[in-house]
Amino acid sequence: MLYRLLLLFVILSNGLISQENRLEWEPYHSLSIQDFQGPKTAVNEDIDNVFVQSGVTLDFAFEMSNIELMFTKNFNDKVGCTFNRDAAVIMAPDSLRAKRLIALVSYDFDLSELYARKIRKELFENKKTFSDASFFQPYFDKMIAERNKVSSRVYTETDFGNKTALLEKEHQDVKKELTELSDFCKECKPPKKRK
């Protein structure tokens, strides 16, 4: 019995620890080098090539009966945008380059939240009463592909954050769009459609 309780405690503790290293998107959180806890994170002059792995993920998950699904219209809390500290990696030769990479990942985190909001909006506007559980897939796939295309463009055009003025302009555009889609934040309840 004691062994089972100990095993349960270890499993629950590991689950809590991994959750602690996941950061839900928040409007005023600023990423820092301490947030990049991936095993290869390093800032030192021995590094020749820079490397960044954002650790940002978009996900959509729900568990409900067919009856619940039939009457559910708002899926805002089912679409998440998170930053996984354990998966986030920065390798840079100096603190200036690391700072630019952090700015690039901050942009990517905000861009991912923007697309999470776009997904929430698509689901809200397109969910019908008798939609089945797979109704979301085309909208999710479309938005993820669009997000990846925008992210790739900005990574390339800003030379991985080296063109700081261009990155800042792109980031401001994303922040503006986030404000425009404020009804589709994770905790928000979208306004009802008017006919």
GROMACS elastic network, one bead per residue, 0.5 to 0.9 nm:
[ bonds ]
;  ai    aj funct       b0    kb
    1     4     6  0.51942   500
    1     5     6  0.63826   500
    1     6     6  0.86619   500
    2     5     6  0.51288   500
    2     6     6  0.61046   500
    2     7     6  0.85516   500
    3     6     6  0.50934   500
    3     7     6  0.60890   500
    3     8     6  0.85804   500
    4     7     6  0.50350   500
    4     8     6  0.60952   500
    4     9     6  0.85557   500
    5     8     6  0.50672   500
    5     9     6  0.61525   500
    5    10     6  0.86792   500
    6     9     6  0.50497   500
    6    10     6  0.62474   500
    6    11     6  0.86907   500
    7    10     6  0.51379   500
    7    11     6  0.62208   500
    7    12     6  0.86178   500
    8    11     6  0.51606   500
    8    12     6  0.61169   500
    8    13     6  0.84620   500
    9    12     6  0.51707   500
    9    13     6  0.59422   500
    9    14     6  0.85480   500
   10    13     6  0.50543   500
   10    14     6  0.61340   500
   10    15     6  0.85904   500
   11    14     6  0.52717   500
   11    15     6  0.62844   500
   11    16     6  0.87494   500
   12    15     6  0.50688   500
   12    16     6  0.62165   500
   12    17     6  0.86401   500
   13    16     6  0.51184   500
   13    17     6  0.61391   500
   13    18     6  0.86685   500
   14    17     6  0.50775   500
   14    18     6  0.62045   500
   14    19     6  0.85547   500
   15    18     6  0.53091   500
   15    19     6  0.62115   500
   15    20     6  0.86671   500
   16    19     6  0.50219   500
   16    20     6  0.61277   500
   16    21     6  0.88517   500
   17    20     6  0.50359   500
   17    21     6  0.66484   500
   18    21     6  0.53211   500
   18    22     6  0.68647   500
   18    84     6  0.88411   500
   18    86     6  0.83494   500
   19    22     6  0.52282   500
   19    23     6  0.81488   500
   19    84     6  0.88326   500
   20    23     6  0.74232   500
   20    85     6  0.89815   500
   21    35     6  0.86204   500
   21    37     6  0.87053   500
   21    83     6  0.82292   500
   21    84     6  0.59722   500
   21    85     6  0.52586   500
   21    86     6  0.64609   500
   22    82     6  0.63245   500
   22    83     6  0.55931   500
   22    85     6  0.60888   500
   22    86     6  0.80483   500
   23    26     6  0.83957   500
   23    81     6  0.86206   500
   23    82     6  0.54048   500
   23    84     6  0.63419   500
   23    85     6  0.75093   500
   24    80     6  0.75176   500
   24    81     6  0.61495   500
   24    83     6  0.64369   500
   24    84     6  0.88428   500
   25    28     6  0.88962   500
   25    29     6  0.77136   500
   25    80     6  0.82267   500
   25    81     6  0.58309   500
   25    82     6  0.56939   500
   25    83     6  0.72286   500
   25   109     6  0.74105   500
   25   110     6  0.77635   500
   25   113     6  0.68472   500
   26    29     6  0.56632   500
   26   110     6  0.89941   500
   27    30     6  0.88290   500
   27   110     6  0.83104   500
   30   106     6  0.73883   500
   31    34     6  0.80027   500
   31    35     6  0.62610   500
   31    36     6  0.85847   500
   31   102     6  0.67314   500
   31   103     6  0.80684   500
   31   105     6  0.82127   500
   31   106     6  0.64482   500
   32    35     6  0.54927   500
   32    36     6  0.74797   500
   32    99     6  0.82119   500
   32   102     6  0.67711   500
   33    36     6  0.55026   500
   33    37     6  0.82812   500
   33    41     6  0.88074   500
   33    90     6  0.80051   500
   33    98     6  0.76708   500
   33    99     6  0.79580   500
   33   102     6  0.71916   500
   34    37     6  0.66946   500
   34    85     6  0.86606   500
   35    38     6  0.89432   500
   35    83     6  0.88814   500
   35    84     6  0.86086   500
   35    85     6  0.54702   500
   35    86     6  0.84522   500
   35    88     6  0.75426   500
   36    39     6  0.88485   500
   36    41     6  0.66027   500
   36    54     6  0.85043   500
   36    55     6  0.83827   500
   36    84     6  0.85208   500
   36    85     6  0.53297   500
   36    86     6  0.69670   500
   36    87     6  0.76206   500
   36    89     6  0.53445   500
   36    90     6  0.66455   500
   37    40     6  0.81865   500
   37    41     6  0.65846   500
   37    84     6  0.87527   500
   37    85     6  0.52185   500
   37    87     6  0.70364   500
   37    88     6  0.61242   500
   37    89     6  0.66505   500
   37    90     6  0.88593   500
   38    41     6  0.56753   500
   38    53     6  0.88338   500
   38    55     6  0.88148   500
   38    85     6  0.66556   500
   38    87     6  0.50210   500
   38    88     6  0.51401   500
   38    90     6  0.80807   500
   39    42     6  0.86955   500
   39    86     6  0.75737   500
   39    87     6  0.82169   500
   39    88     6  0.87608   500
   39    89     6  0.73663   500
   40    89     6  0.62342   500
   40    90     6  0.74371   500
   40    91     6  0.71559   500
   41    52     6  0.87709   500
   41    88     6  0.79572   500
   41    91     6  0.53730   500
   41    92     6  0.84710   500
   42    47     6  0.82826   500
   42    89     6  0.81277   500
   42    90     6  0.63553   500
   42    92     6  0.65300   500
   42    93     6  0.82508   500
   43    46     6  0.85863   500
   43    47     6  0.75796   500
   43    90     6  0.76034   500
   43    91     6  0.57512   500
   43    93     6  0.55065   500
   43    94     6  0.56682   500
   43    95     6  0.66461   500
   43    97     6  0.87925   500
   43    98     6  0.69511   500
   44    47     6  0.61081   500
   44    91     6  0.81362   500
   44    92     6  0.65228   500
   44    94     6  0.57105   500
   44    95     6  0.81990   500
   45    48     6  0.76695   500
   45    92     6  0.77742   500
   45    94     6  0.61696   500
   46    92     6  0.89161   500
   46    93     6  0.65038   500
   47    50     6  0.71285   500
   47    91     6  0.70963   500
   47    92     6  0.61325   500
   47    94     6  0.86575   500
   48    92     6  0.78705   500
   48    93     6  0.66672   500
   49    91     6  0.77930   500
   49    92     6  0.71480   500
   49    93     6  0.77539   500
   50    90     6  0.75970   500
   50    91     6  0.53566   500
   50    93     6  0.71530   500
   50    97     6  0.80767   500
   50    98     6  0.85775   500
   50   101     6  0.87467   500
   51    89     6  0.75279   500
   51    90     6  0.57539   500
   51    92     6  0.68168   500
   51   101     6  0.85262   500
   52    88     6  0.76110   500
   52    89     6  0.54967   500
   52    91     6  0.64240   500
   52    92     6  0.85779   500
   52   101     6  0.68776   500
   52   102     6  0.87051   500
   52   105     6  0.81472   500
   52   160     6  0.89010   500
   53    56     6  0.84845   500
   53    87     6  0.72909   500
   53    88     6  0.53167   500
   53    90     6  0.66008   500
   53   105     6  0.82388   500
   54    57     6  0.86943   500
   54    83     6  0.76748   500
   54    84     6  0.83246   500
   54    85     6  0.88876   500
   54    87     6  0.75028   500
   54    88     6  0.50693   500
   54    89     6  0.67162   500
   54    90     6  0.82653   500
   54   102     6  0.88004   500
   54   104     6  0.87489   500
   54   105     6  0.55791   500
   54   106     6  0.86569   500
   54   108     6  0.75482   500
   54   109     6  0.79692   500
   55    82     6  0.80694   500
   55    83     6  0.53676   500
   55    85     6  0.65123   500
   55    86     6  0.75838   500
   55    89     6  0.75089   500
   55   105     6  0.86511   500
   55   109     6  0.89102   500
   56    81     6  0.71513   500
   56    82     6  0.56433   500
   56    84     6  0.62640   500
   56    85     6  0.88771   500
   56    87     6  0.84176   500
   56    88     6  0.77959   500
   56   105     6  0.83093   500
   56   108     6  0.76295   500
   56   109     6  0.61318   500
   56   112     6  0.75174   500
   57    80     6  0.79300   500
   57    81     6  0.57662   500
   57    82     6  0.54187   500
   57    83     6  0.64516   500
   57    84     6  0.76594   500
   57   109     6  0.85290   500
   57   112     6  0.76153   500
   58    79     6  0.72264   500
   58    80     6  0.56276   500
   58    82     6  0.66622   500
   58   112     6  0.67820   500
   58   113     6  0.79703   500
   58   115     6  0.85176   500
   58   116     6  0.67947   500
   58   144     6  0.83672   500
   59    78     6  0.80374   500
   59    79     6  0.56468   500
   59    80     6  0.52039   500
   59    81     6  0.66506   500
   59    82     6  0.84323   500
   59   116     6  0.83312   500
   60    75     6  0.89563   500
   60    77     6  0.89742   500
   60    78     6  0.55417   500
   60    80     6  0.63449   500
   60   140     6  0.82841   500
   61    78     6  0.54966   500
   61    79     6  0.67684   500
   61    80     6  0.84304   500
   62    75     6  0.85278   500
   62    78     6  0.59128   500
   62    79     6  0.87761   500
   63    69     6  0.88981   500
   64    67     6  0.79568   500
   64    68     6  0.57922   500
   64    69     6  0.62032   500
   65    68     6  0.51500   500
   65    69     6  0.61490   500
   65    70     6  0.85475   500
   66    70     6  0.60324   500
   66    71     6  0.88329   500
   66   132     6  0.78180   500
   66   133     6  0.79727   500
   67    70     6  0.50608   500
   67    71     6  0.66433   500
   67    72     6  0.87506   500
   68    71     6  0.54225   500
   68    72     6  0.60586   500
   69    72     6  0.51101   500
   69    73     6  0.80776   500
   69   129     6  0.81970   500
   69   130     6  0.84633   500
   69   131     6  0.80031   500
   69   132     6  0.77622   500
   69   133     6  0.73739   500
   70    73     6  0.81799   500
   70   128     6  0.78334   500
   70   129     6  0.50742   500
   70   130     6  0.57158   500
   70   131     6  0.68729   500
   70   132     6  0.79679   500
   71   128     6  0.89819   500
   71   129     6  0.63753   500
   71   130     6  0.86956   500
   72    75     6  0.74446   500
   72   127     6  0.84388   500
   72   129     6  0.80875   500
   73   123     6  0.78415   500
   73   124     6  0.57595   500
   73   125     6  0.84417   500
   73   126     6  0.89929   500
   73   127     6  0.62932   500
   73   128     6  0.79456   500
   73   129     6  0.82342   500
   74    77     6  0.79311   500
   74    78     6  0.87614   500
   74   120     6  0.78540   500
   74   121     6  0.89432   500
   74   123     6  0.77335   500
   74   124     6  0.56963   500
   74   127     6  0.88017   500
   74   189     6  0.70454   500
   74   190     6  0.73053   500
   75    78     6  0.52061   500
   75    79     6  0.68744   500
   75   120     6  0.62795   500
   75   121     6  0.88565   500
   75   123     6  0.69200   500
   75   124     6  0.68551   500
   75   186     6  0.85803   500
   76    79     6  0.57710   500
   76    80     6  0.83006   500
   76   116     6  0.86875   500
   76   117     6  0.78394   500
   76   119     6  0.87245   500
   76   120     6  0.53652   500
   76   121     6  0.81985   500
   76   123     6  0.86427   500
   76   124     6  0.82428   500
   76   184     6  0.63693   500
   76   185     6  0.67017   500
   76   187     6  0.67709   500
   76   188     6  0.69662   500
   76   189     6  0.75361   500
   76   190     6  0.84555   500
   77    80     6  0.70963   500
   77   120     6  0.87165   500
   77   185     6  0.82636   500
   77   187     6  0.61224   500
   77   188     6  0.81736   500
   78   120     6  0.85291   500
   78   186     6  0.77725   500
   79   116     6  0.63265   500
   79   117     6  0.82390   500
   79   119     6  0.76973   500
   79   120     6  0.68020   500
   79   186     6  0.70792   500
   80   113     6  0.80595   500
   80   116     6  0.67773   500
   80   186     6  0.71837   500
   81   109     6  0.78518   500
   81   112     6  0.65183   500
   81   113     6  0.56610   500
   81   115     6  0.89886   500
   81   116     6  0.65325   500
   81   186     6  0.88746   500
   82   109     6  0.79188   500
   82   112     6  0.87328   500
   82   113     6  0.85069   500
   83    86     6  0.89688   500
   83    87     6  0.83723   500
   83    88     6  0.77638   500
   83   109     6  0.73147   500
   84    87     6  0.54566   500
   84    88     6  0.62825   500
   85    88     6  0.51358   500
   85    89     6  0.82557   500
   86    89     6  0.80714   500
   90    98     6  0.68937   500
   90   101     6  0.72743   500
   90   102     6  0.80198   500
   91    98     6  0.73112   500
   91   101     6  0.89892   500
   92    95     6  0.73557   500
   92    96     6  0.86216   500
   92    97     6  0.59202   500
   92    98     6  0.54217   500
   92   101     6  0.83609   500
   93    96     6  0.85659   500
   93    97     6  0.68626   500
   93    98     6  0.76946   500
   94    97     6  0.55877   500
   94    98     6  0.63170   500
   94    99     6  0.87512   500
   95    99     6  0.59751   500
   95   100     6  0.86276   500
   96    99     6  0.50853   500
   96   100     6  0.64167   500
   96   101     6  0.87901   500
   97   100     6  0.51175   500
   97   101     6  0.62997   500
   97   102     6  0.86707   500
   97   161     6  0.85518   500
   97   162     6  0.78446   500
   98   101     6  0.50789   500
   98   102     6  0.61715   500
   98   103     6  0.86643   500
   99   102     6  0.50629   500
   99   103     6  0.62860   500
   99   104     6  0.87071   500
  100   103     6  0.50406   500
  100   104     6  0.62899   500
  100   105     6  0.87730   500
  100   160     6  0.80043   500
  100   161     6  0.53460   500
  100   162     6  0.64467   500
  100   163     6  0.89050   500
  100   164     6  0.73713   500
  101   105     6  0.62515   500
  101   106     6  0.85347   500
  101   160     6  0.69359   500
  101   161     6  0.59291   500
  101   162     6  0.82425   500
  102   105     6  0.50835   500
  102   106     6  0.60496   500
  102   107     6  0.85573   500
  102   161     6  0.86202   500
  103   107     6  0.62184   500
  103   108     6  0.86424   500
  103   161     6  0.70461   500
  103   164     6  0.85725   500
  103   167     6  0.81277   500
  103   168     6  0.85183   500
  104   107     6  0.51010   500
  104   108     6  0.62741   500
  104   109     6  0.87161   500
  104   154     6  0.89017   500
  104   155     6  0.76139   500
  104   158     6  0.88781   500
  104   160     6  0.69447   500
  104   161     6  0.54172   500
  104   167     6  0.72729   500
  104   171     6  0.88869   500
  105   109     6  0.60495   500
  105   110     6  0.85790   500
  105   161     6  0.89974   500
  106   109     6  0.50676   500
  106   110     6  0.62998   500
  106   111     6  0.85015   500
  106   171     6  0.85590   500
  107   110     6  0.52226   500
  107   111     6  0.60155   500
  107   112     6  0.85524   500
  107   151     6  0.89249   500
  107   167     6  0.78518   500
  107   168     6  0.84127   500
  107   170     6  0.80027   500
  107   171     6  0.55154   500
  107   174     6  0.79753   500
  108   112     6  0.60228   500
  108   113     6  0.86067   500
  108   151     6  0.67653   500
  108   171     6  0.86487   500
  109   112     6  0.51161   500
  109   113     6  0.63673   500
  109   114     6  0.86881   500
  110   113     6  0.50533   500
  110   114     6  0.61763   500
  110   115     6  0.87214   500
  110   171     6  0.78436   500
  110   174     6  0.69194   500
  110   175     6  0.72158   500
  110   178     6  0.80759   500
  111   115     6  0.63556   500
  111   116     6  0.86037   500
  111   147     6  0.73790   500
  111   150     6  0.86427   500
  111   151     6  0.76573   500
  111   171     6  0.80232   500
  111   174     6  0.61534   500
  111   175     6  0.83085   500
  111   178     6  0.85853   500
  112   115     6  0.51073   500
  112   116     6  0.60967   500
  112   117     6  0.86266   500
  112   144     6  0.88509   500
  112   147     6  0.70576   500
  112   151     6  0.89482   500
  113   117     6  0.62029   500
  113   118     6  0.85735   500
  113   178     6  0.77479   500
  113   185     6  0.84317   500
  114   117     6  0.51348   500
  114   118     6  0.63086   500
  114   119     6  0.87315   500
  114   147     6  0.88344   500
  114   174     6  0.70067   500
  114   175     6  0.81875   500
  114   177     6  0.70715   500
  114   178     6  0.55161   500
  114   181     6  0.78519   500
  115   119     6  0.60536   500
  115   120     6  0.84413   500
  115   143     6  0.64117   500
  115   144     6  0.73812   500
  115   146     6  0.84625   500
  115   147     6  0.63996   500
  116   119     6  0.50755   500
  116   120     6  0.62007   500
  116   121     6  0.86237   500
  116   140     6  0.89713   500
  116   143     6  0.82768   500
  116   144     6  0.88576   500
  116   184     6  0.84388   500
  116   185     6  0.83071   500
  116   186     6  0.85436   500
  117   121     6  0.60916   500
  117   122     6  0.85636   500
  117   178     6  0.77681   500
  117   181     6  0.65741   500
  117   182     6  0.80630   500
  117   183     6  0.84615   500
  117   184     6  0.51465   500
  117   185     6  0.61321   500
  117   186     6  0.78116   500
  118   121     6  0.50367   500
  118   122     6  0.61493   500
  118   123     6  0.86125   500
  118   143     6  0.72082   500
  118   181     6  0.76664   500
  118   184     6  0.76893   500
  119   122     6  0.50697   500
  119   123     6  0.61472   500
  119   124     6  0.85147   500
  119   136     6  0.87673   500
  119   139     6  0.65994   500
  119   140     6  0.60678   500
  119   142     6  0.88999   500
  119   143     6  0.63861   500
  119   144     6  0.86746   500
  119   184     6  0.88966   500
  120   123     6  0.51851   500
  120   124     6  0.60773   500
  120   125     6  0.85868   500
  120   184     6  0.61070   500
  120   185     6  0.82133   500
  120   186     6  0.83974   500
  121   124     6  0.50697   500
  121   125     6  0.60685   500
  121   126     6  0.84336   500
  121   181     6  0.82766   500
  121   183     6  0.86133   500
  121   184     6  0.62775   500
  121   190     6  0.83036   500
  122   125     6  0.52364   500
  122   126     6  0.59036   500
  122   127     6  0.82070   500
  122   136     6  0.85451   500
  122   139     6  0.64919   500
  122   140     6  0.85320   500
  123   126     6  0.52437   500
  123   127     6  0.55897   500
  123   135     6  0.84455   500
  123   136     6  0.64029   500
  123   139     6  0.72036   500
  123   140     6  0.85967   500
  124   127     6  0.57423   500
  124   128     6  0.89785   500
  124   190     6  0.79980   500
  125   128     6  0.85205   500
  125   193     6  0.82991   500
  126   135     6  0.86034   500
  126   136     6  0.86644   500
  126   139     6  0.89798   500
  127   130     6  0.83592   500
  127   131     6  0.63831   500
  127   135     6  0.73946   500
  127   136     6  0.80742   500
  128   131     6  0.52008   500
  128   132     6  0.88808   500
  128   135     6  0.89356   500
  129   132     6  0.88919   500
  131   134     6  0.78881   500
  131   135     6  0.60008   500
  132   135     6  0.57229   500
  132   136     6  0.88297   500
  133   136     6  0.72597   500
  133   137     6  0.88982   500
  134   137     6  0.57540   500
  134   138     6  0.85287   500
  135   138     6  0.71532   500
  135   139     6  0.80946   500
  136   139     6  0.55285   500
  136   140     6  0.60543   500
  136   141     6  0.85977   500
  137   140     6  0.51016   500
  137   141     6  0.59705   500
  137   142     6  0.84370   500
  138   141     6  0.51886   500
  138   142     6  0.60054   500
  138   143     6  0.86047   500
  139   142     6  0.51523   500
  139   143     6  0.61863   500
  139   144     6  0.85719   500
  140   143     6  0.53417   500
  140   144     6  0.61171   500
  140   145     6  0.86109   500
  141   144     6  0.52076   500
  141   145     6  0.61367   500
  141   146     6  0.85827   500
  142   145     6  0.53209   500
  142   146     6  0.62422   500
  142   147     6  0.86831   500
  143   146     6  0.50143   500
  143   147     6  0.60269   500
  143   148     6  0.85392   500
  144   147     6  0.50431   500
  144   148     6  0.61101   500
  144   149     6  0.85806   500
  145   148     6  0.51813   500
  145   149     6  0.62292   500
  145   150     6  0.87795   500
  146   149     6  0.51396   500
  146   150     6  0.63202   500
  146   151     6  0.86086   500
  147   150     6  0.52212   500
  147   151     6  0.60350   500
  147   152     6  0.84899   500
  148   151     6  0.50597   500
  148   152     6  0.59748   500
  148   153     6  0.84970   500
  149   152     6  0.52171   500
  149   153     6  0.62001   500
  149   154     6  0.87497   500
  150   153     6  0.51236   500
  150   154     6  0.62591   500
  150   155     6  0.86243   500
  151   154     6  0.52438   500
  151   155     6  0.61022   500
  151   156     6  0.85869   500
  152   155     6  0.51547   500
  152   156     6  0.61813   500
  152   157     6  0.85495   500
  153   156     6  0.52377   500
  153   157     6  0.59510   500
  153   158     6  0.84020   500
  154   157     6  0.50706   500
  154   158     6  0.57923   500
  154   159     6  0.81402   500
  154   160     6  0.79255   500
  154   161     6  0.85136   500
  154   166     6  0.87183   500
  154   167     6  0.73481   500
  154   170     6  0.76426   500
  155   158     6  0.55605   500
  155   159     6  0.60698   500
  155   161     6  0.68153   500
  155   167     6  0.86679   500
  156   159     6  0.50907   500
  156   160     6  0.62135   500
  156   161     6  0.86710   500
  157   160     6  0.77202   500
  157   161     6  0.86058   500
  157   163     6  0.79648   500
  157   166     6  0.80831   500
  157   167     6  0.85717   500
  158   161     6  0.50374   500
  158   162     6  0.59260   500
  158   164     6  0.71135   500
  158   165     6  0.86228   500
  158   166     6  0.62502   500
  158   167     6  0.59651   500
  159   162     6  0.53399   500
  159   163     6  0.62522   500
  160   163     6  0.77930   500
  161   164     6  0.58420   500
  161   166     6  0.84753   500
  161   167     6  0.62854   500
  162   165     6  0.88125   500
  162   166     6  0.89980   500
  162   167     6  0.82700   500
  163   166     6  0.56563   500
  163   167     6  0.63282   500
  163   168     6  0.87829   500
  164   167     6  0.50322   500
  164   168     6  0.60425   500
  164   169     6  0.86106   500
  165   168     6  0.51216   500
  165   169     6  0.62570   500
  165   170     6  0.87242   500
  166   169     6  0.50927   500
  166   170     6  0.62396   500
  166   171     6  0.85498   500
  167   170     6  0.51193   500
  167   171     6  0.60547   500
  167   172     6  0.86085   500
  168   172     6  0.61241   500
  168   173     6  0.86456   500
  169   172     6  0.51650   500
  169   173     6  0.63437   500
  169   174     6  0.88108   500
  170   173     6  0.51432   500
  170   174     6  0.64065   500
  170   175     6  0.87991   500
  171   174     6  0.51000   500
  171   175     6  0.62396   500
  171   176     6  0.86584   500
  172   175     6  0.50159   500
  172   176     6  0.61656   500
  172   177     6  0.86902   500
  173   176     6  0.51424   500
  173   177     6  0.63846   500
  173   178     6  0.87115   500
  174   177     6  0.51202   500
  174   178     6  0.61619   500
  174   179     6  0.87500   500
  175   179     6  0.63826   500
  175   180     6  0.87494   500
  176   179     6  0.52257   500
  176   180     6  0.64061   500
  176   181     6  0.88801   500
  177   181     6  0.62668   500
  177   182     6  0.86002   500
  178   181     6  0.52023   500
  178   182     6  0.61492   500
  178   184     6  0.89888   500
  178   185     6  0.86700   500
  179   182     6  0.50257   500
  179   183     6  0.86663   500
  180   183     6  0.80583   500
  181   184     6  0.56700   500
  181   185     6  0.74791   500
  182   185     6  0.56474   500
  182   188     6  0.78355   500
  182   190     6  0.88525   500
  183   186     6  0.89151   500
  183   188     6  0.57821   500
  183   189     6  0.65026   500
  183   190     6  0.50357   500
  183   191     6  0.72405   500
  184   187     6  0.79351   500
  184   188     6  0.58484   500
  184   189     6  0.70925   500
  184   190     6  0.60968   500
  185   188     6  0.51480   500
  185   189     6  0.81350   500
  185   190     6  0.87534   500
  186   189     6  0.85131   500
  189   192     6  0.89087   500
  190   193     6  0.88101   500
  191   194     6  0.88030   500
